Every structure is written in structure tokens, then in C-alpha cells.
Amino acid sequence: MTSIELTAPAKVNLFLKVLNKRKDGYHNILTLFERITLADEIKISKIPKGITVSSDKFITRDPKDNLVYKAAKLILAYKKVKTGVRITIKKRIPIAAGLGGGSSDAASALMGINKLLNLKLKEAELVNLGKILGADVPFFILNTPFAVGKARGDELKKIDMKIRPWHLIIYPGFKVATRTVYEAFDAPDFALTRKVGDAKIIPSLRHTMDLDGIDSMLYNDLQDTVIAKKEAIGRIVRRLASLLDKKAIVSGSGPSVFCLYRTRKETLEGKKKLFACVPASERKSWLSFVAGTQGLKN
């Protein structure tokens, strides 16, 4: 085998509670991850030596700053491999959108190189490498659609839930940096006004939980901060509530917003209604996606 192709799925955070700031500058959180069918495509090929990374969309000015490059460099150094790899990325997940695209690409690079070069690293070893790269990377290595994340989000527990919701996702067309969102969240003036989420919701997850149960649990501690930085996100949340009668939240540190449906047909109907009611001038920069829960990894 000289090459391998993988899909790198996006994620949404169905629940995100910020617990406290850590000494290392990160935050301890409690979150429920869900992997969805919106995905990038990754191809990894053997080359005699070195690492090359290319993408059909601009990611970083210097390829060596790309998380995929860092993932390849990390695993090759870890196993002391002299063989090189060429990695090409077809981007479908918006960059810096709160959907985990970069982290998922990096996780796919780790798993793909492991398989392509027959390195025989186990899932736990790959997860530990993923933690070095970023807090969201380990989730995409796990063979599960749902997982609870603790600590930075990288201490994970697989959740076996039969529900497979559909998602209407609106990306407003601009980036919001995770670092600036957390800085604003920590600011004393905002700490006095922000809402308090229920950190006890996730432990009550049930194997048989239905859409109504998941829908009632939707919460993101960072949402008010993100909306304070970009009011356009607040307008999208309100549009989904008023026009579609849907509870909508920001995923991760934003700026993408999503709501849940039972079927793909209902999701498409919701999207059609939303676009019929929202003026083209307001949604001209939007990207919209209809995505289901992704099954197990390929």
C-alpha cells in the first residue's frame, strides 16, 4: 500500500460548561462531543523522505504551521521513521468555525500514517500523541460518535447513545479566535453577567435518550461571549428560534450555530424555510450544512 484516503469529520459540542482556568493557561471544561457527517478528505502517500502538506483551501502561510504537518512530524519522530509522507487535504469544514476541522485533519493524519506505514500504534498511544497537538484532537481518534470530554476536553469517555440527530449548521462567514473568546470569558466585567450552566446534566445521559432529551440539554457557556464579540451570531440564533421554533447554540468557541432535527428531510425543509424568510443581504456570507451523526471511523 503506497497511499491511503480518509474522511476527517467535523464535530459539534452539544453541551459545553467552562469549569475553571488551569495553571497552564487552558480551561477545564465539561463537554459532550458529537461527530457529524460534514467532513474533509485526506489523502496520505508515501514518499522517500520529508513531509509535504497541501490543501485546496488556504490554511496557513507556512505549511509547517499546519496542524496536519505537526501531526505527521510528531508521529514520524515518535516511531523514528525515515520514510516521508505527502498529505493532501480537500477542505469542506470551514476553518476556525468551532467545528474542529483542523483537529480532525490532524487526527486523521495520525491514524492514516499509523496504518499506511504499519506502525502498529494502539488507540491509546494515538490519543496521547493527539493531546500534544491540541485539546480536540483526541476525540477524533476515538472510535465513537459521542464522547464526554473533561479537563481540557481531552480526557474522554465514550458514550453509547442510539440517537442519531440531524443538524442544520450555519457558519456566518467569518472566524472567531478561540483564544480571544476565552480571554473575554475570563474578563471580570463579563464574569459578573454571564449565565450559569448545569454541570450535572451530562452524567445523566441515557442510552435511550431521544431528540427531545438532547435538545433540552443544548448549552454552551461561551455563547454569550461569542455573541458579545459578533452580534451577527446572535441574530442567527434568534432567527433559528423565531422562524424555525428551534433551540440553537454556538458550537465550541464559534462562530458556527446549529440546531437539531429528527430526519434529513425535516432538516432540509427547515433550511428552505429559513432561507426563504431571511433576506439575501443578511445571509450573503453564510455557509449552511445539513449533516447527520457520523458512524464509526473508517
N, C-alpha and C positions, 0 to 999 in steps of 0.2 A: 504494500500500500504506500503510495507516494503522496497522497493528499486526502483530506477529509473535509466534509462540509457539515456544519451545524447550524441550528437556529439558536438565537440568543433572545429569549423572551423578555418583555417588559414586566414590570410589577406595579401593583398599586398597594397602598397602605390602607387597609380597611379601618384601622384604628391606630392612633399614634399619640402616646402620652409621654411628655418630657418629664422625667423624674427629678433630675438634678445635674449640675455641672460637675464634671470629673476633674481631677488634678491634672490630667494630661491635656485638658482643653476641650475634649469632646463632652458629650452629654450622655447620661444614662437614660435610656428610653424603654418603653414597653410598646411593642407594635405587633400588628397582625399583617403579615405579608401575604399577598396572593399573586401568583404568576399568571400572566394572561397571554393570549394568542398573538397580540401585536409583537412583532419580533424583527430583529436584524438577522442578516445572513452572514455567516462567517465561513471562509474557506482557508484552510491551512495546508501548505505544501512544504515538502522537504526541499532544502537547498544545501549545498555543500557546507556553507558557514554563514554566520551573521543572522541578523533579524531585519526584515523589511515589513512595514505595515502601510497599507494604503486603504483609502476609503472613497466612496463615490460622493461623500459629503465632507465639507471642511470640518475637522475636529480640533486639531492643534497645529500651530505653525511649525513646531518641531515635532516630527514623528516620535522622538524619544520621550516626549511629554505625554504621549497617548498611553492610557491605562493598559491597553492591549499590548503595547510594546513592553511596558514594565512587567506585565504578567509573563510574557514569553521569556524575557531576560531572567526573571526570578526562577521559573521552573527549570530552565536550562542550566542555570548556575547551581541550583539545588541538587540536581542529579549529575552535575559535571558532564553535561552533554556537549560535544563539539559540533554535532550536526546543527545546521541552521534551519530557520523556518521563514516562509513568506506567508503573510496573513493579509487577506483582502476582506473588506467589510462593505456590505450593502446596508446602508442605514435606512431603517423605516421608523425607528423610535426617535422622536425629537430629542435634541441634545439639551442637557440641563433642564429637563422638563418635570422632574420629580417622578420619573417612570423607571429609573435605574438602568438606562440603556448602556452607559459606559461600564457600569459594574457587571452587567450581564455579558457584555462583549469580553471583558477580562476573564470572567468565569469560564466562558466557552473556550477562550484561548488556553487556559489551564487544562481543562478537560480534554480538549482536542489534541493538544500537544502530548498529553499523557497517553492518549490512545494511539495517536499516529506513530509515536516513537517507542511505543510499548514500554513505558517507564514503570508501569505496574504500581503507581501510587494509589492508595486506597482513598475513599471519600474523605475520611477524617484528616488525612495528610493534605489533601487538596483544600479542604476548608481552612486549615491552619495557614496555608500559603495565601488564601484569599483574604484572611484577616489582615495580613501585612499590606495588602493593596488597598483595602477600603472596607467600610463597615457593611455595605450592602452586598459585597461580592460573595460571601459565604452562602447566603440564601440561594443564589442561583446555582450553586454546586449541589445542593441537596436535591434528592430525587423525590420531590413532593410539591404539590400545587400550593399548599398552605403551610405556614410556619409562624410560630410566635417568636419574636426577637426581643432579647433583653440585652443589658449592658449597652454597648454602642449600637445594638441591633444585630450584633454578630454572635451572640450566644443564643443558639437556636433550638427549638423543639418542634418537630414535625407534628402537624395537626391533621388527623384523618377526618375530613368532612366530605360528605357525599354531594353537598350542594355545588352546583356549577353555574354561578350567575353570569349574566352578560352585562357589558359595561358600555355606556356612551361616554366617551372621553373627549374633552375639549381642551386643546392646547392653544393658548391665546396668541401665540406668535412671538413671544419674547422670553428671554431667560431670566431666572432669578437665582442668584448665587446662594447656595446652601449656607455658606459662612456668614453672609450678611443677614440672612433670616434668623439664624441663631443669635447673632450679636444683638439684633433688635429685640428678640425674645427675652434676652437677659437684661436689657436696659431697665433701670429702676422704674422709670415712668410707665413703661408698659407692664411691668410685673404687678403694678397696683391695680390694673384694669382688666387683665386677661381672665378668661373663664377657666374654671377648673374641671377637668375631665375625670371620669371614674376609672381609676386604675384597676378596679376589681372585676371589670367586665370580661376581659379575656379569659381568666381562669374558669369561667362558667361556660365556655364553648362546649357545645354538644355535637356528637357525631351526626345527629339527626337534625341539626339546626336548619330552618328553612330561610327563604329570602327575607321574610319579614323580620326574623331574628337578626340576621346580618345587617339589614337596612337600619334597624333601630340602634345598632351598635356603632354605626359610622361616626367617627370622631377624629379630629386632628387638632392637637394642641397648638400647632404652628399656624393654623389657618388665619386667625385674626391678624397675626403679624404679617403674613404674606399679603393679605388684603390691604393692610395699612400701607404697605410699600407700593402696591399696584392695585388701584381701585377697580381696574378693568376685570380683575379676577372676581371681586365681589359682585360685579354686575352679572358675570356668568353664573355664579352660584344662585343669585336671585332669579335669573332667567329660568334656570332649570326648575327652581321651586315654583315659580308663578305660572310658567307656561306648561310644564310637564307634571306638576304636582309631585316632584321628586326631591328627596333629600340628597344634596350634593355636597361633596367635600373636596378639598385640595389633597392631592397625593404627595406624600413626603413633604419636602420643603417647597413644592410647587414648581412652576405655576399651573400645571395641568389640573383640571377639575373633572370629576366623574360622578355618575350616578348608576344605579343598578336596575336591571330588568331580569325577568324570568327567561325570556326567549330572544333569539336573534331577531325574529320578526317584530316583536314589540320594540326592540331597541332601534331598529331601522325606522319604524313608524314614529318613535319619539324624536329621532334625529330630523326626519322630514318635517314634523310639526314645528320643531324649534327653528329650523332654517326658514320656514315659511313665515314665521312671526317676527324674527329678528331682522332688522334692516341690513341689507348687504354692506352698508357703510360701517356698521358696527362689527360685523363678523368677517371683514375682508382679510384680516390677518390670521384668522383661526385655522387650525387643522383639527379635523374631527376623526375619530376612530370608533369603530364598533368591534369589540373584542370579547371573546369568551374566556373562561378559565382554561389555562393550558393544562394538558395532561402531563404524564411523566416525561422525563427527559429522553431525548433520542440517544 
